[in-house]
Amino acid sequence: MLGAGLIKLRGDQCWRDLTCMDYHYETQPVPGPAAYYLHRSPWWVHRAETLGNHLVELAVPFFLLLGRRMCVLHGVLQILFQVILIISGNLSFLNWLTIVPSIACFDDATLGFLFPSGPGSLKARVLEMQREDAQGAQPMPRYGCVVRRLVDLSLGVLLAGLSVPVVLNLLSSRQVMNSAFTSLRIVNTYGAFGSVTKERTEVVIQGTASPNASAPDAVWEEYEFKCKPGALTRRPCLISPYHHRLDWLMWFAALQTYEQHEWLIHLAGRLLANDAEILSLLASNPFEGRAPPRWVRAEHYKYKFSRPGGEHAARGRWWIRKRLGPYFPALSLGDLRGYFKARHWPLPEPQG
């Protein structure tokens, strides 16, 4: 939490002027359906959300050190924060994993209401054990118990030593996020959304059966991905904790060029062959049951949420888009032969 909070303060200016949430819901990697409505919240709600984010990530972690009640409050706030993130976006299993350590904030007294009470019940037995511990009526520790305590202490000392560079990174003005400091990756540094994109762009992949890619009458048909924005009328998905990694990578690719993401050309080659393995990662194949496309290209679009209740929403559109230009040009399998050979990629064989 501290790493995520500090990287934001040291990163994008919008975290410091409390405007990042004006953009986040619309421009996050894979928005959920709730993000469509949360994006249209009043400006003061977005300011409160950004400020609340800072409090949860930078102040609330210290509640762990302030006694039982503050520790419980820490657990409640952290879990609530993660649930909000789960509902508003599809950040894979990240938020679910973050909830797990927060469960340890709730002691027996806090969770006691979940268990039946009465003579012989689990709750009664635990209370009896706690009374015996409080009275000092503890048996002599057995050999195995002593060994376990020594192992626990040794691991604690090891982790404390390995965590020194992690702490120094948190204190550094050149903080890095999502990095490891040892080859075994036992301790690491984390962080998310140090910068927030202000506009959403998408790579839309299209294919055509036309023999001439530049012909005015060439019909270009779009490939639809399983979750990322594509068709304007498709409702944003909710898949967390599941993770469509290809959709996630397409978000990063849209922020840069295909030269920085050569795997996209590999993907295009596999689509030109109607490769069944690759097509299983997509929601729809416009050439299903037909010959593979002769050409594949990618177009670059700017996407925005439509306004709830507005003209576009009335026509069933969740998104509005505007073409920015080509992302990569029309390619055929013949065009890619040398490209694949130079990278030692096997050239796909057309299927179906």
Buried (B, 14 or more C-beta within 10 A) or exposed (E): BBBBBBBBBBBBEBBBEBBBBBBBBBBBBBBBBBBBEBBBBEEEEBBBBBEBBBEBBBBBBEBBEEEEEBBBBBBBBBBEBBEBBBBBBBBBEBBBEBBEEBEEBBEEEBEEEEEEEEEEEEBBEEBEEEEEEEEEEEEEEEEEEEEEEEEEEEEEEEEEEBBEBBEEBBEEEEBEBEBEBEEEEEBBBBBBBBEBBBEBBBBBBBBBBBEEBEEEEBEBBBBBBBBBBBBBEBEBBBBBEEBBEBBBBBBEBBBEEBEEBEEBBBBBBBBBBBBEEBBEBBBBBBBEEEEBBBBBBBBBBBBBBBBEEEEBBEEEBBBBBEEBEEBBEBBBBEBBEEBBEEEEBEBBEEEB
